[in-house]
Amino acid sequence: PFKKEEKIQELMEEGGWHPNSSNADLLNYRSLFIEDEEGQSMPFVQKLWEQYVDEKDEYLQELKQELGLELYDEVTLPRLREALMNIDPGLDKQTLNGYLSRAFQLPMTELPEEGEEKEEGIVVRLKIALERLQMTDIRRMGSREQEPT
C-alpha cells in the first residue's frame, strides 16, 4: 500500500501487463514466479526484489538523516527509538523493539522499556547499527506524510 504509482507501473510492465494491449484485463499471475532452468527468477520477481532493496536503502538513509549523526558517531537506544518513530509513526511496538534489538544486538527480553534509566547507557556506533539493520527485513510500516499529487 505504500508503493508509489510509478513503482506499481514498473511491476505491472515487468509482469507483462501493458495498459494499451488487447488483453489488458488478463494477467497470468503464475508465470510471474516461474524460474528458468538455472533457477533465475523472472523479471517481475527481480524488479520486486530491486524495489525492496531500494526502499530499504531509502528508509535507512532517511533514518540516518533524522539522526543527524556521522557514521562514526555513537547513537543511544532512546535516540534511535525516537528517530525510527519520527520517520515511521506507524511502527508498532513489537516491530520497533525488533529493529532496536537487532541494531543493538540485544535479546528483546533485555531491551529496556522507554524511559528506563539504563536506556541511555546502551550505545552503538551509527555505522554498525545501520549495517545490522541493513541485514534484516526492515521496511516502512506506516504511511508517510501526505505526498503532493
N, C-alpha and C positions, 0 to 999 in steps of 0.2 A: 504493500500500500504506500510505501514511501518512495517508490521509483518515480522519477520524472518521466513525462510523456515521451521524450526523445529516447530514453533508455528502454522503455517498453517497445517503442517502434523498432529499435535495433534488434531486440529479441524476436519480435514478430517476423522481421525480414530474414533473420538467420534461420528461423524455423520454416521459411518458405512461404509465408503469408505476405501477399502484396495487395494493397487496397484496390488497385485497378485491374487485378486479374479476374478472369471469368469465374474462378472457383473461390471467390473472396470469403464465402461462408464455410468452406471446407478446410480443415487442417488435420492431417494425420498425426495426432499427438504422440503415438507410439514411435514414429520414425524420429522424433526429436531426441530420443535417448538411446538409439542404436549405436553400437561401436563397430568399427571395421575389424578386419582380420587381425590387425596388430593391437587391438584394444584402444584405439584412438576414438575419442568422442566425436560426435557430430558438431558442426559449427554452432548450433544452438547452445549446447552444454558448455562449449568453450567460451562463448560470449557471456553466458550466465556466470561462469567462474571468473572471467575477466572483470565483469561488473562488480562482483562480490569483493574481489581484491581491491579494486579502485575505491569502492565505498568504504572498505575498512581503512585504507590508507588516508582517505579524506577525513574520516571520523577521528583517527589518531592525530592527524595534523591539526584538526580543529581543537582537540584536547590540549595539544602542546601550546597552541596559540592562546587558549583560555588561561593556561597556567602562567604564560609569560616568562617561562624559565629557559635557560640554556640547557642543552643536553647533559652537561656535566654538573649541573646544579642538583641538589637533593630536593625531593618532594616529600612532604609528610602525608600520612594517611588522610587526615581531615582535609587537607588542601586538594588532594586528588579526588576525594569523595565529592567535595563541593564543585570542582571543575566538571566532573562527569555529570552531576545533576544540572549544572548550568547549561551544558551543551546538549543534554538529552533528558529533559524533565520527565519523560515518560518511562524512565528506568524504574522497574520495581525493585524493592529492597533486596530480594534474593539474587537477582541478576547483578545489581550493583555490588553486593557483597562478593559474588563470584568473581567479578572483574578485579576488585580490590584484593581478594585472596590470591589471585594469580599474579597481580602486579607486585605484591609484597612477599609472595611465596609463603603465605601463612595458611594453615587449615582454616576453613570457615568457622570452625568452632572456637578458634583462638583470636578471631577478629574482634577487637573491642567495639562496643556499641558507640554510636555517635555521641559525643560529649564526654566520654570517659576520659579520665586524666591520662592514662597510659597511651592514648591515641597519638599524642604529639610526639612521643618517643619512637614511633615507627616511621622510619625514613628509608628511602632508596634513591639512588641516582636516577634522574628522569630518563636517561637513555636506556637504562636497564628495565625500568618499568614499561616503557614503550615497546621494547623488544619482546618482553614477556607477553604483553597484550597483543602484539602482532602475531604471536604464535597461537593465540587462542581464537575461538569463534566469538569475535566482538563485533557488534553491529548496533545501529541506531534502533531504539525500541519505541520511541515516541516521535510524533511529527515535529518538524522544525517549525520555526515561526512562519507565519503566512508568507509565501513566496509571491513575488509580483507575477501577474498573469500576462 
